[in-house]
Amino acid sequence: MVNETNVTEKLIQVLQEIQRNSGYECEGIVADTCPLQDLEGFDSKLWPVAIKMLEKNLGVEIPKKKNIYVSEDGTKRLTIKQAAAVFCKVAT
């Protein structure tokens, strides 16, 4: 079952793995972390990778090219908790 708590936990794990594999700090990533603002090296090349890893971990898919890390209008960078809510809303 996909719910915001589960997605938040899995997304934190995915982001920690990506940061570790990229040679960046991976401790201190929490639900209120804003990946596009707070994580070194996390950019438009890495967010699709993180989404694919999350989809695989949870056994669901979201629409292609959907960026869960920004608001619908593209004006606000989202926290992990907010991104998890978006993911749950669009997951199939």
Short mmCIF file of the C-alpha atoms (twelve columns), coordinates in Angstrom:
data_MODEL
# 
_entry.id   MODEL 
# 
loop_
_atom_site.group_PDB 
_atom_site.id 
_atom_site.type_symbol 
_atom_site.label_atom_id 
_atom_site.label_alt_id 
_atom_site.label_comp_id 
_atom_site.label_asym_id 
_atom_site.label_seq_id 
_atom_site.Cartn_x 
_atom_site.Cartn_y 
_atom_site.Cartn_z 
_atom_site.pdbx_PDB_model_num 
ATOM 1  C CA . MET A 1  0.000  0.000  0.000   1 
ATOM 2  C CA . VAL A 2  1.249  3.453  -0.910  1 
ATOM 3  C CA . ASN A 3  0.692  6.119  1.723   1 
ATOM 4  C CA . GLU A 4  2.495  9.352  2.541   1 
ATOM 5  C CA . THR A 5  4.325  7.944  5.563   1 
ATOM 6  C CA . ASN A 6  5.626  4.938  3.636   1 
ATOM 7  C CA . VAL A 7  6.591  7.025  0.605   1 
ATOM 8  C CA . THR A 8  8.362  9.574  2.816   1 
ATOM 9  C CA . GLU A 9  10.419 6.830  4.483   1 
ATOM 10 C CA . LYS A 10 11.305 5.176  1.165   1 
ATOM 11 C CA . LEU A 11 12.168 8.501  -0.465  1 
ATOM 12 C CA . ILE A 12 14.531 9.348  2.391   1 
ATOM 13 C CA . GLN A 13 16.233 5.966  1.899   1 
ATOM 14 C CA . VAL A 14 16.508 6.509  -1.870  1 
ATOM 15 C CA . LEU A 15 17.958 9.996  -1.434  1 
ATOM 16 C CA . GLN A 16 20.442 8.757  1.171   1 
ATOM 17 C CA . GLU A 17 21.597 6.058  -1.255  1 
ATOM 18 C CA . ILE A 18 21.971 8.539  -4.110  1 
ATOM 19 C CA . GLN A 19 23.900 10.993 -1.949  1 
ATOM 20 C CA . ARG A 20 26.155 8.227  -0.587  1 
ATOM 21 C CA . ASN A 21 26.846 6.864  -4.082  1 
ATOM 22 C CA . SER A 22 27.599 10.387 -5.312  1 
ATOM 23 C CA . GLY A 23 30.109 10.969 -2.522  1 
ATOM 24 C CA . TYR A 24 27.972 13.555 -0.725  1 
ATOM 25 C CA . GLU A 25 26.735 13.764 2.845   1 
ATOM 26 C CA . CYS A 26 23.783 11.429 3.347   1 
ATOM 27 C CA . GLU A 27 23.073 11.868 7.051   1 
ATOM 28 C CA . GLY A 28 20.504 14.349 8.264   1 
ATOM 29 C CA . ILE A 29 18.017 13.792 5.437   1 
ATOM 30 C CA . VAL A 30 14.566 14.098 7.040   1 
ATOM 31 C CA . ALA A 31 10.973 14.676 5.935   1 
ATOM 32 C CA . ASP A 32 11.474 18.461 5.995   1 
ATOM 33 C CA . THR A 33 14.568 18.314 3.783   1 
ATOM 34 C CA . CYS A 34 14.099 20.059 0.434   1 
ATOM 35 C CA . PRO A 35 16.085 17.914 -2.035  1 
ATOM 36 C CA . LEU A 36 16.456 20.601 -4.724  1 
ATOM 37 C CA . GLN A 37 17.675 23.103 -2.160  1 
ATOM 38 C CA . ASP A 38 19.352 21.119 0.617   1 
ATOM 39 C CA . LEU A 39 21.070 18.189 -1.118  1 
ATOM 40 C CA . GLU A 40 24.401 18.785 -2.770  1 
ATOM 41 C CA . GLY A 41 24.449 17.745 -6.423  1 
ATOM 42 C CA . PHE A 42 20.729 16.896 -6.538  1 
ATOM 43 C CA . ASP A 43 19.549 18.368 -9.825  1 
ATOM 44 C CA . SER A 44 17.538 17.723 -12.979 1 
ATOM 45 C CA . LYS A 45 19.783 14.782 -13.839 1 
ATOM 46 C CA . LEU A 46 19.246 13.037 -10.509 1 
ATOM 47 C CA . TRP A 47 15.594 13.653 -9.684  1 
ATOM 48 C CA . PRO A 48 14.333 11.292 -12.431 1 
ATOM 49 C CA . VAL A 49 16.706 8.592  -11.148 1 
ATOM 50 C CA . ALA A 50 15.370 9.035  -7.617  1 
ATOM 51 C CA . ILE A 51 11.782 8.802  -8.848  1 
ATOM 52 C CA . LYS A 52 12.499 5.587  -10.790 1 
ATOM 53 C CA . MET A 53 14.175 4.075  -7.720  1 
ATOM 54 C CA . LEU A 54 11.175 5.051  -5.594  1 
ATOM 55 C CA . GLU A 55 8.724  3.590  -8.126  1 
ATOM 56 C CA . LYS A 56 10.671 0.335  -8.154  1 
ATOM 57 C CA . ASN A 57 10.830 0.160  -4.346  1 
ATOM 58 C CA . LEU A 58 7.090  0.750  -4.026  1 
ATOM 59 C CA . GLY A 59 5.909  -1.193 -7.068  1 
ATOM 60 C CA . VAL A 60 3.979  1.721  -8.568  1 
ATOM 61 C CA . GLU A 61 4.437  4.204  -11.387 1 
ATOM 62 C CA . ILE A 62 3.796  7.897  -11.824 1 
ATOM 63 C CA . PRO A 63 3.311  9.810  -15.081 1 
ATOM 64 C CA . LYS A 64 6.461  10.159 -17.148 1 
ATOM 65 C CA . LYS A 65 8.375  13.414 -16.677 1 
ATOM 66 C CA . LYS A 66 6.388  14.239 -13.509 1 
ATOM 67 C CA . ASN A 67 8.680  16.146 -11.161 1 
ATOM 68 C CA . ILE A 68 7.471  15.491 -7.619  1 
ATOM 69 C CA . TYR A 69 10.090 17.894 -6.233  1 
ATOM 70 C CA . VAL A 70 8.406  21.118 -7.393  1 
ATOM 71 C CA . SER A 71 4.911  22.543 -7.036  1 
ATOM 72 C CA . GLU A 72 2.393  22.025 -9.821  1 
ATOM 73 C CA . ASP A 73 2.997  25.550 -11.132 1 
ATOM 74 C CA . GLY A 74 6.777  25.074 -10.892 1 
ATOM 75 C CA . THR A 75 7.329  28.012 -8.548  1 
ATOM 76 C CA . LYS A 76 8.115  26.226 -5.274  1 
ATOM 77 C CA . ARG A 77 10.669 23.570 -4.365  1 
ATOM 78 C CA . LEU A 78 9.047  20.888 -2.218  1 
ATOM 79 C CA . THR A 79 10.218 19.072 0.889   1 
ATOM 80 C CA . ILE A 80 10.431 15.291 0.960   1 
ATOM 81 C CA . LYS A 81 7.141  15.145 2.862   1 
ATOM 82 C CA . GLN A 82 5.442  17.363 0.277   1 
ATOM 83 C CA . ALA A 83 6.979  15.354 -2.586  1 
ATOM 84 C CA . ALA A 84 5.630  12.155 -0.999  1 
ATOM 85 C CA . ALA A 85 2.132  13.657 -1.003  1 
ATOM 86 C CA . VAL A 86 2.450  14.509 -4.705  1 
ATOM 87 C CA . PHE A 87 3.779  11.021 -5.445  1 
ATOM 88 C CA . CYS A 88 0.800  9.417  -3.674  1 
ATOM 89 C CA . LYS A 89 -1.634 11.667 -5.546  1 
ATOM 90 C CA . VAL A 90 -0.337 10.674 -8.998  1 
ATOM 91 C CA . ALA A 91 0.760  7.052  -8.363  1 
ATOM 92 C CA . THR A 92 -0.983 4.302  -10.303 1 
# 
